[in-house]
């Protein structure tokens, strides 16, 4: 029976929330919502998710299990990146300055603006008719 060390963290972006579990000494397997990383995300998103690991030269040294909910695929990828970054700082606090300089530790606070009364959307006013 192995006593694997886990590091838990959560990341957020817009309305997407990612819960990340980093397991030390893994084979480098990454699963998101019980699917492989490349199957769940397409295009540049897998590289975006794993960018904190490649920056710190820890790619392939952790097994990562991520649960994401809410938002779109792009926001989910950035939330997963934020969660992985936070879990890495729990694993090794010496990595914090490098990750902070890259901007991965900052929680992107830009969220959708609420709809205002009398307007069609947050700022879109009804069309004005002269006659």
DSSP file (Angstrom, degrees, kcal/mol; ACC not computed):
  #  RESIDUE AA STRUCTURE BP1 BP2  ACC     N-H-->O    O-->H-N    N-H-->O    O-->H-N    TCO  KAPPA ALPHA  PHI   PSI    X-CA   Y-CA   Z-CA
    1    1 A X              0   0    0      0, 0.0     2,-0.3     0, 0.0     0, 0.0   0.000 360.0 360.0 360.0 125.0    0.0    0.0    0.0
    2    2 A X        -     0   0    0      1,-0.0     2,-0.7     2,-0.0     0, 0.0  -0.637 360.0-145.1 -92.1 147.5    1.5    3.3   -1.1
    3    3 A X        -     0   0    0     -2,-0.3     2,-0.1     2,-0.0    -1,-0.0  -0.660  28.0-171.6-107.7  74.2    1.2    6.5    0.9
    4    4 A X        -     0   0    0     -2,-0.7     2,-0.5     1,-0.1    21,-0.1  -0.431  20.6-126.5 -70.3 138.3    1.0    8.9   -2.0
    5    5 A X        -     0   0    0     -2,-0.1    19,-2.3    19,-0.1     2,-0.3  -0.754  26.8-163.3 -88.8 125.9    1.1   12.6   -1.1
    6    6 A X  E     -A   23   0A   0     -2,-0.5     2,-0.4    17,-0.2    17,-0.2  -0.822  10.6-161.6-109.1 149.0   -1.8   14.7   -2.4
    7    7 A X  E     -A   22   0A   0     15,-2.0    15,-2.8    -2,-0.3     2,-0.4  -0.982  12.6-161.3-129.9 120.0   -2.0   18.4   -2.8
    8    8 A X  E     +A   21   0A   0     -2,-0.4     2,-0.3    13,-0.2    13,-0.2  -0.799  20.1 151.0-104.2 141.1   -5.5   19.9   -3.2
    9    9 A X  E     -A   20   0A   0     11,-2.0    11,-3.4    -2,-0.4     2,-0.4  -0.976  29.6-137.2-157.3 162.7   -6.4   23.3   -4.6
   10   10 A X  E     -A   19   0A   0     -2,-0.3     2,-0.3     9,-0.2     9,-0.2  -0.961  13.3-164.4-126.7 147.9   -9.1   25.1   -6.4
   11   11 A X  E     -A   18   0A   0      7,-2.6     7,-3.0    -2,-0.4     2,-0.3  -0.942   4.8-161.7-128.6 151.1   -8.9   27.6   -9.3
   12   12 A X  E     +A   17   0A   0     -2,-0.3    96,-0.4     5,-0.2     2,-0.3  -0.964  15.6 168.6-135.2 150.9  -11.5   30.0  -10.7
   13   13 A X  E >  S-A   16   0A   0      3,-1.9     3,-2.8    -2,-0.3     2,-0.2  -0.848  70.3 -39.7-159.0 124.8  -12.1   32.0  -13.9
   14   14 A X  T 3  S-     0   0    0     94,-0.7    97,-0.1    96,-0.3    -1,-0.0  -0.397 126.0 -26.8  52.4-119.9  -15.3   33.8  -14.7
   15   15 A X  T 3  S+     0   0    0     -2,-0.2     2,-0.4    -3,-0.1    -1,-0.3   0.252 115.0 108.3-105.4  13.1  -18.0   31.3  -13.6
   16   16 A X  E <   -A   13   0A   0     -3,-2.8    -3,-1.9    54,-0.2     2,-0.4  -0.740  47.9-168.6 -92.0 136.9  -15.8   28.2  -14.0
   17   17 A X  E     -AB  12  69A   0     52,-2.5    52,-1.8    -2,-0.4     2,-0.5  -0.993   0.4-166.8-126.6 129.6  -14.5   26.4  -10.9
   18   18 A X  E     -AB  11  68A   0     -7,-3.0    -7,-2.6    -2,-0.4     2,-0.6  -0.970   7.8-159.6-119.9 127.5  -11.8   23.7  -11.0
   19   19 A X  E     -AB  10  67A   0     48,-2.8    48,-2.3    -2,-0.5     2,-0.4  -0.936  19.8-163.3-104.1 121.7  -10.9   21.4   -8.1
   20   20 A X  E     -AB   9  66A   0    -11,-3.4   -11,-2.0    -2,-0.6     2,-0.5  -0.866  15.9-169.5-114.6 136.6   -7.4   20.0   -8.6
   21   21 A X  E     -AB   8  65A   0     44,-2.2    44,-2.2    -2,-0.4     2,-0.5  -0.968   9.7-164.6-124.4 113.7   -5.8   17.0   -6.9
   22   22 A X  E     -AB   7  64A   0    -15,-2.8   -15,-2.0    -2,-0.5     2,-0.5  -0.856   2.2-162.1 -99.2 126.0   -2.0   16.7   -7.5
   23   23 A X  E >   -AB   6  63A   0     40,-2.7    40,-2.0    -2,-0.5     3,-0.7  -0.945  17.8-129.6-111.4 123.2   -0.4   13.3   -6.7
   24   24 A X  E 3  S+ B   0  62A   0    -19,-2.3    38,-0.2    -2,-0.5   -19,-0.1  -0.294  84.9  20.2 -66.9 150.2    3.3   13.2   -6.2
   25   25 A X  T 3  S+     0   0    0     36,-0.9    -1,-0.2     1,-0.1    37,-0.2   0.769  89.5 147.3  66.9  28.3    5.4   10.7   -8.1
   26   26 A X    <   -     0   0    0     35,-1.0    -1,-0.1    -3,-0.7    37,-0.1  -0.136  62.1-106.8 -86.5-174.4    2.9   10.0  -10.7
   27   27 A X        -     0   0    0      2,-0.1    36,-0.1    34,-0.1    34,-0.1   0.402  60.7 -97.8 -94.6   1.1    3.3    9.0  -14.3
   28   28 A X        +     0   0    0      1,-0.3     2,-0.3    31,-0.0    35,-0.2   0.633  69.5 155.9  92.8  15.1    2.2   12.4  -15.7
   29   29 A X        -     0   0    0     31,-0.1    35,-2.8     7,-0.0     2,-0.5  -0.603  22.7-166.1 -80.6 133.4   -1.5   11.4  -16.4
   30   30 A X  E     -c   64   0A   0     -2,-0.3     7,-1.4    33,-0.2     2,-0.4  -0.980   6.8-178.7-123.1 123.8   -4.0   14.2  -16.4
   31   31 A X  E     -cD  65  36A   0     33,-2.5    35,-2.8    -2,-0.5     2,-0.5  -0.975   9.0-165.8-124.5 139.3   -7.7   13.6  -16.3
   32   32 A X  E >  S-cD  66  35A   0      3,-2.9     3,-1.1    -2,-0.4    35,-0.2  -0.985  79.1 -15.9-124.5 121.5  -10.5   16.2  -16.4
   33   33 A X  T 3  S-     0   0    0     33,-2.7    -1,-0.2    -2,-0.5    34,-0.1   0.901 129.2 -54.0  49.8  46.7  -14.0   15.2  -15.4
   34   34 A X  T 3  S+     0   0    0     32,-0.3     2,-0.3     1,-0.2    -1,-0.3   0.721 120.5 104.7  61.3  26.4  -13.0   11.5  -15.8
   35   35 A X  E <  S-D   32   0A   0     -3,-1.1    -3,-2.9     2,-0.0    -1,-0.2  -0.921  79.9 -94.5-127.8 157.5  -11.7   12.1  -19.3
   36   36 A X  E  >  -D   31   0A   0     -2,-0.3     4,-2.2    -5,-0.2     3,-0.2  -0.358  36.2-117.2 -67.0 152.6   -8.2   12.4  -20.8
   37   37 A X  H  > S+     0   0    0     -7,-1.4     4,-2.7     1,-0.2    -1,-0.1   0.919 113.1  47.8 -58.4 -48.4   -6.9   15.9  -21.1
   38   38 A X  H  4 S+     0   0    0      1,-0.2    -1,-0.2     2,-0.2     5,-0.1   0.775 112.8  50.0 -67.8 -26.1   -6.5   15.9  -24.9
   39   39 A X  H  4 S+     0   0    0     -3,-0.2    -1,-0.2     1,-0.1    -2,-0.2   0.869 115.0  41.7 -79.3 -37.1  -10.0   14.5  -25.3
   40   40 A X  H  < S+     0   0    0     -4,-2.2     2,-0.3     1,-0.1    -2,-0.2   0.921 121.5  38.1 -76.2 -45.0  -11.7   17.1  -23.0
   41   41 A X  S  < S-     0   0    0     -4,-2.7     2,-0.3    -5,-0.2    -1,-0.1  -0.842  70.6-168.9-108.6 145.4   -9.8   20.1  -24.3
   42   42 A X    >   +     0   0    0     -2,-0.3     3,-1.4    -3,-0.0     2,-0.2  -0.784  51.3  11.5-123.7 170.1   -8.8   20.7  -27.9
   43   43 A X  T 3  S-     0   0    0     -2,-0.3     3,-0.4     1,-0.2     4,-0.3  -0.423 127.1 -17.4  69.4-133.2   -6.5   23.2  -29.7
   44   44 A X  T 3> S+     0   0    0      1,-0.2     4,-1.8    -2,-0.2    -1,-0.2   0.493 113.3  92.7 -86.7  -4.9   -4.2   25.2  -27.4
   45   45 A X  H <> S+     0   0    0     -3,-1.4     4,-2.3     1,-0.2    -1,-0.2   0.868  79.6  54.5 -63.8 -39.5   -6.1   24.5  -24.2
   46   46 A X  H  > S+     0   0    0     -3,-0.4     4,-1.9     1,-0.2    -1,-0.2   0.908 110.3  47.6 -61.2 -38.4   -4.1   21.4  -23.1
   47   47 A X  H  > S+     0   0    0     -4,-0.3     4,-0.7    -3,-0.2    -1,-0.2   0.871 110.4  53.1 -67.1 -35.6   -0.9   23.4  -23.3
   48   48 A X  H >< S+     0   0    0     -4,-1.8     3,-0.5     1,-0.2     4,-0.3   0.900 109.4  48.7 -64.6 -41.0   -2.6   26.3  -21.3
   49   49 A X  H 3< S+     0   0    0     -4,-2.3     3,-0.5     1,-0.2    -2,-0.2   0.900 117.5  40.1 -65.5 -41.4   -3.6   23.9  -18.6
   50   50 A X  H >X S+     0   0    0     -4,-1.9     4,-2.0     1,-0.2     3,-0.7   0.413  84.6 103.0 -90.4   1.6   -0.1   22.3  -18.3
   51   51 A X  H <X S+     0   0    0     -4,-0.7     4,-2.2    -3,-0.5    -1,-0.2   0.824  76.6  55.4 -59.6 -34.7    1.8   25.6  -18.6
   52   52 A X  H 3> S+     0   0    0     -3,-0.5     4,-1.6    -4,-0.3    -1,-0.2   0.884 109.6  48.4 -64.2 -33.8    2.6   25.9  -14.9
   53   53 A X  H <4>S+     0   0    0     -3,-0.7     5,-3.0     2,-0.2     6,-0.7   0.900 112.8  46.1 -71.0 -40.8    4.2   22.4  -14.9
   54   54 A X  H ><5S+     0   0    0     -4,-2.0     3,-0.7     3,-0.2    -2,-0.2   0.860 110.8  54.2 -70.5 -33.7    6.3   23.1  -18.0
   55   55 A X  H 3<5S+     0   0    0     -4,-2.2    -1,-0.2     1,-0.2    -2,-0.2   0.884 115.3  38.8 -64.3 -38.8    7.4   26.5  -16.6
   56   56 A X  T 3<5S-     0   0    0     -4,-1.6    -1,-0.2    -5,-0.2    -2,-0.2   0.303 112.4-116.6 -96.1   8.9    8.6   24.8  -13.4
   57   57 A X  T < 5S+     0   0    0     -3,-0.7    -3,-0.2    -4,-0.3    -4,-0.1   0.855  83.1 118.0  57.9  38.8   10.1   21.7  -15.1
   58   58 A X    > < +     0   0    0     -5,-3.0     3,-1.9    -6,-0.2     4,-0.3   0.154  31.0 139.3-114.8  15.7    7.6   19.4  -13.3
   59   59 A X  T 3  S+     0   0    0     -6,-0.7    -8,-0.0     1,-0.3    -9,-0.0  -0.430  75.7  11.4 -64.4 128.2    5.8   18.1  -16.5
   60   60 A X  T 3  S+     0   0    0      2,-0.2    -1,-0.3    -2,-0.2   -31,-0.1   0.477 102.4  97.2  85.6   2.5    5.2   14.4  -16.2
   61   61 A X  S <  S+     0   0    0     -3,-1.9   -35,-1.0   -33,-0.1   -36,-0.9   0.431  78.1  53.9-103.8   1.2    6.0   14.2  -12.5
   62   62 A X  E     -B   24   0A   0     -4,-0.3     2,-0.5   -37,-0.2    -2,-0.2  -0.974  68.6-138.0-131.9 146.9    2.5   14.4  -11.1
   63   63 A X  E     -B   23   0A   0    -40,-2.0   -40,-2.7    -2,-0.3     2,-0.5  -0.923  32.3-161.1 -94.5 129.7   -0.8   12.6  -11.7
   64   64 A X  E     -Bc  22  30A   0    -35,-2.8   -33,-2.5    -2,-0.5     2,-0.5  -0.953  16.7-171.4-122.5 129.2   -3.5   15.2  -11.8
   65   65 A X  E     -Bc  21  31A   0    -44,-2.2   -44,-2.2    -2,-0.5     2,-0.4  -0.982  14.3-175.4-117.4 122.3   -7.2   14.8  -11.3
   66   66 A X  E     -Bc  20  32A   0    -35,-2.8   -33,-2.7    -2,-0.5     2,-0.5  -0.958  14.8-166.3-122.9 134.4   -9.3   17.9  -12.1
   67   67 A X  E     -B   19   0A   0    -48,-2.3   -48,-2.8    -2,-0.4     2,-0.4  -0.981  17.3-177.7-116.2 118.7  -13.0   18.4  -11.7
   68   68 A X  E     +B   18   0A   0     -2,-0.5     2,-0.3   -50,-0.2   -50,-0.2  -0.896   6.5 173.1-117.8 147.9  -14.4   21.5  -13.5
   69   69 A X  E     +B   17   0A   0    -52,-1.8   -52,-2.5    -2,-0.4     3,-0.1  -0.991  42.8  20.2-148.4 150.6  -17.8   23.0  -13.6
   70   70 A X  S    S+     0   0    0     -2,-0.3   -54,-0.2   -54,-0.2   -53,-0.1   0.122  85.2  51.2  80.0 164.0  -19.4   26.1  -15.0
   71   71 A X  S    S-     0   0    0    -56,-0.2    -1,-0.2   -55,-0.1     2,-0.1  -0.034  89.4 -62.1  69.8-173.8  -18.2   28.5  -17.7
   72   72 A X     >  -     0   0    0     -3,-0.1     4,-2.3   -56,-0.0     5,-0.2  -0.391  55.9 -89.6 -99.1-178.3  -17.0   27.6  -21.2
   73   73 A X  H  > S+     0   0    0      1,-0.2     4,-2.3     2,-0.2     5,-0.2   0.889 125.1  50.8 -62.3 -40.9  -14.0   25.5  -22.2
   74   74 A X  H  > S+     0   0    0      2,-0.2     4,-2.0     1,-0.2    -1,-0.2   0.926 112.8  45.2 -65.7 -44.3  -11.6   28.5  -22.3
   75   75 A X  H  > S+     0   0    0      1,-0.2     4,-2.2     2,-0.2    -1,-0.2   0.864 112.3  53.0 -66.4 -35.8  -12.6   29.6  -18.8
   76   76 A X  H  X S+     0   0    0     -4,-2.3     4,-2.4     2,-0.2    -2,-0.2   0.888 108.0  50.7 -65.7 -39.1  -12.4   26.0  -17.6
   77   77 A X  H  X S+     0   0    0     -4,-2.3     4,-2.1     2,-0.2    -2,-0.2   0.912 112.5  45.8 -64.5 -41.9   -8.9   25.7  -19.0
   78   78 A X  H  X S+     0   0    0     -4,-2.0     4,-2.1     2,-0.2    -2,-0.2   0.845 111.8  51.8 -71.3 -32.9   -7.8   28.9  -17.2
   79   79 A X  H  X S+     0   0    0     -4,-2.2     4,-2.3     2,-0.2   -61,-0.2   0.897 110.0  49.6 -66.9 -40.2   -9.5   27.8  -14.0
   80   80 A X  H  X S+     0   0    0     -4,-2.4     4,-2.6     2,-0.2    -2,-0.2   0.905 110.2  50.6 -64.1 -41.4   -7.6   24.4  -14.2
   81   81 A X  H  X S+     0   0    0     -4,-2.1     4,-2.3     1,-0.2    -2,-0.2   0.913 110.2  49.9 -61.0 -43.1   -4.3   26.3  -14.7
   82   82 A X  H  X S+     0   0    0     -4,-2.1     4,-2.1     1,-0.2    -2,-0.2   0.900 111.9  48.2 -62.8 -41.5   -5.1   28.5  -11.7
   83   83 A X  H  X S+     0   0    0     -4,-2.3     4,-2.3     2,-0.2    -2,-0.2   0.903 110.8  49.7 -66.6 -42.0   -5.8   25.4   -9.6
   84   84 A X  H  X S+     0   0    0     -4,-2.6     4,-2.3     2,-0.2    -2,-0.2   0.903 110.4  51.8 -62.8 -41.0   -2.6   23.5  -10.7
   85   85 A X  H  X S+     0   0    0     -4,-2.3     4,-1.8     1,-0.2    -2,-0.2   0.921 110.4  47.4 -61.8 -44.9   -0.6   26.6   -9.9
   86   86 A X  H  X S+     0   0    0     -4,-2.1     4,-1.3     1,-0.2    -1,-0.2   0.891 112.1  49.9 -64.9 -39.1   -2.0   26.9   -6.4
   87   87 A X  H  X S+     0   0    0     -4,-2.3     4,-1.9     1,-0.2    -1,-0.2   0.877 107.9  54.3 -67.3 -36.7   -1.4   23.2   -5.8
   88   88 A X  H  X S+     0   0    0     -4,-2.3     4,-2.8     1,-0.2     7,-0.2   0.875 105.2  53.1 -63.6 -37.7    2.2   23.5   -7.0
   89   89 A X  H  < S+     0   0    0     -4,-1.8    -1,-0.2     1,-0.2    -2,-0.2   0.818 108.6  50.3 -69.2 -28.2    2.8   26.3   -4.5
   90   90 A X  H  < S+     0   0    0     -4,-1.3     3,-0.3    -5,-0.1    -2,-0.2   0.866 111.7  48.9 -71.4 -36.5    1.5   24.0   -1.8
   91   91 A X  H  < S+     0   0    0     -4,-1.9     2,-0.3     1,-0.3    -2,-0.2   0.930 134.6   4.5 -66.8 -47.3    3.9   21.3   -3.0
   92   92 A X    ><  -     0   0    0     -4,-2.8     3,-2.0    -5,-0.1     4,-0.3  -0.839  59.1-165.2-144.4 102.1    6.9   23.6   -3.1
   93   93 A X  G >  S+     0   0    0     -2,-0.3     3,-1.1    -3,-0.3     4,-0.3   0.686  86.8  73.2 -61.2 -16.9    6.7   27.2   -1.8
   94   94 A X  G 3  S+     0   0    0      1,-0.2     4,-0.4     2,-0.1     3,-0.3   0.697  88.5  61.6 -70.2 -17.5   10.0   27.9   -3.6
   95   95 A X  G <> S+     0   0    0     -3,-2.0     4,-2.2    -7,-0.2     3,-0.3   0.623  80.3  89.8 -80.0 -13.1    8.2   27.8   -6.9
   96   96 A X  H <> S+     0   0    0     -3,-1.1     4,-2.8    -4,-0.3     5,-0.2   0.885  81.9  50.8 -56.2 -47.9    5.9   30.7   -5.9
   97   97 A X  H  > S+     0   0    0     -3,-0.3     4,-2.2    -4,-0.3    -1,-0.2   0.898 112.1  48.0 -60.3 -38.5    8.1   33.6   -7.2
   98   98 A X  H  > S+     0   0    0     -4,-0.4     4,-1.4    -3,-0.3    -1,-0.2   0.919 115.8  43.5 -66.0 -43.9    8.4   32.0  -10.7
   99   99 A X  H  X>S+     0   0    0     -4,-2.2     5,-2.0     2,-0.2     6,-0.6   0.852 113.2  52.1 -70.9 -34.8    4.7   31.3  -11.0
  100  100 A X  H ><5S+     0   0    0     -4,-2.8     3,-0.9    -5,-0.3    -2,-0.2   0.898 107.3  52.1 -67.6 -40.5    3.8   34.7   -9.6
  101  101 A X  H 3<5S+     0   0    0     -4,-2.2    -1,-0.2     1,-0.3    -2,-0.2   0.859 107.1  53.1 -63.9 -35.6    6.1   36.4  -12.2
  102  102 A X  H 3<5S-     0   0    0     -4,-1.4    -1,-0.3    -5,-0.2    -2,-0.2   0.631 114.9-120.3 -74.3 -12.8    4.4   34.5  -15.0
  103  103 A X  T <<5S+     0   0    0     -3,-0.9     3,-0.2    -4,-0.5    -3,-0.2   0.623  77.2 124.1  86.2  13.7    1.0   35.8  -13.7
  104  104 A X      < +     0   0    0     -5,-2.0    -4,-0.2     1,-0.2   -19,-0.2   0.694  66.9  57.1 -81.7 -18.6   -0.5   32.3  -13.0
  105  105 A X  S    S+     0   0    0     -6,-0.6     2,-0.3    -9,-0.1    -1,-0.2   0.708  83.3  98.4 -84.7 -20.0   -1.2   33.0   -9.3
  106  106 A X  S    S-     0   0    0     -3,-0.2     2,-0.7    -6,-0.2   -24,-0.0  -0.517  73.9-132.8 -73.3 130.4   -3.5   36.0  -10.0
  107  107 A X        -     0   0    0     -2,-0.3     2,-0.8     1,-0.0   -94,-0.1  -0.746  21.4-128.9 -81.2 116.5   -7.2   35.2   -9.9
  108  108 A X        -     0   0    0     -2,-0.7   -94,-0.7   -96,-0.4    -1,-0.0  -0.567  24.1-168.4 -71.0 107.9   -8.6   36.9  -13.0
  109  109 A X        +     0   0    0     -2,-0.8     2,-0.6   -96,-0.1    -1,-0.2   0.420  44.2 120.4 -84.1   1.2  -11.5   38.8  -11.5
  110  110 A X        +     0   0    0      3,-0.0   -96,-0.3     0, 0.0     2,-0.3  -0.552  37.8 162.9 -72.2 115.2  -13.2   39.8  -14.7
  111  111 A X        -     0   0    0     -2,-0.6     2,-0.1   -98,-0.1    -2,-0.0  -0.800  46.3 -72.0-126.4 170.2  -16.7   38.3  -14.6
  112  112 A X        -     0   0    0     -2,-0.3     2,-0.2     1,-0.1    -1,-0.0  -0.389  50.0-123.5 -66.0 134.4  -19.9   39.0  -16.5
  113  113 A X        -     0   0    0     -2,-0.1     9,-0.2     1,-0.1    -1,-0.1  -0.541  30.1-107.9 -79.1 144.0  -21.6   42.3  -15.7
  114  114 A X        -     0   0    0     -2,-0.2     2,-0.3     1,-0.1    -1,-0.1  -0.320  33.6-101.7 -72.1 154.4  -25.1   42.1  -14.4
  115  115 A X        -     0   0    0      5,-0.1     2,-0.3     8,-0.0     7,-0.2  -0.565  36.9-140.3 -73.9 136.6  -28.1   43.2  -16.6
  116  116 A X    >   -     0   0    0      5,-1.0     3,-1.6    -2,-0.3     2,-0.1  -0.744  23.2 -99.8-100.1 147.5  -29.4   46.6  -15.6
  117  117 A X  T 3  S+     0   0    0     -2,-0.3     3,-0.1     1,-0.2    -1,-0.1  -0.376 108.1  23.5 -64.6 141.3  -33.1   47.6  -15.5
  118  118 A X  T 3  S+     0   0    0      1,-0.3     8,-0.5    -2,-0.1     2,-0.3   0.304 108.4  93.3  86.4  -9.8  -34.3   49.5  -18.5
  119  119 A X  S <  S-     0   0    0     -3,-1.6    -1,-0.3     6,-0.1     6,-0.2  -0.764  75.5-132.2-112.2 161.2  -31.4   48.1  -20.7
  120  120 A X  S    S-     0   0    0      4,-2.8     2,-0.2    -2,-0.3     5,-0.1   0.871  90.4  -6.2 -79.1 -38.0  -31.4   45.1  -22.9
  121  121 A X  S    S-     0   0    0      3,-1.0    -5,-1.0    -7,-0.1    -2,-0.1  -0.495 107.5 -58.7-132.5-155.4  -28.1   43.8  -21.5
  122  122 A X  S    S-     0   0    0     -7,-0.2    -8,-0.1    -9,-0.2    -3,-0.0   0.906 131.3  -4.8 -61.3 -42.1  -25.5   45.2  -19.1
  123  123 A X  S    S+     0   0    0    -10,-0.1     2,-0.6     2,-0.1    -1,-0.2   0.486 101.3 113.4-129.0 -10.0  -24.9   48.3  -21.1
  124  124 A X        -     0   0    0     -5,-0.1    -4,-2.8     1,-0.0    -3,-1.0  -0.565  52.4-155.4 -74.7 114.0  -26.9   47.9  -24.4
  125  125 A X        -     0   0    0     -2,-0.6    -6,-0.1    -6,-0.2     3,-0.1  -0.510  29.1 -91.1 -84.6 156.0  -29.7   50.5  -24.4
  126  126 A X        -     0   0    0     -8,-0.5    -1,-0.1    -2,-0.2     2,-0.1  -0.341  57.8 -86.7 -62.3 150.2  -32.9   50.0  -26.4
  127  127 A X        -     0   0    0      1,-0.1     2,-0.4    -3,-0.1    -1,-0.1  -0.348  43.7-129.4 -62.9 135.2  -32.6   51.4  -29.9
  128  128 A X        -     0   0    0     -3,-0.1     2,-0.5    -2,-0.1    -1,-0.1  -0.733  20.2-163.7 -90.8 130.4  -33.5   55.0  -30.1
  129  129 A X        -     0   0    0     -2,-0.4    -2,-0.0     1,-0.1     0, 0.0  -0.958  12.2-160.6-115.3 128.1  -36.1   56.1  -32.7
  130  130 A X              0   0    0     -2,-0.5    -1,-0.1     1,-0.1    -2,-0.0   0.903 360.0 360.0 -73.1 -40.5  -36.5   59.8  -33.6
  131  131 A X              0   0    0      0, 0.0    -1,-0.1     0, 0.0    -2,-0.0   0.365 360.0 360.0-126.6 360.0  -39.9   59.4  -35.1
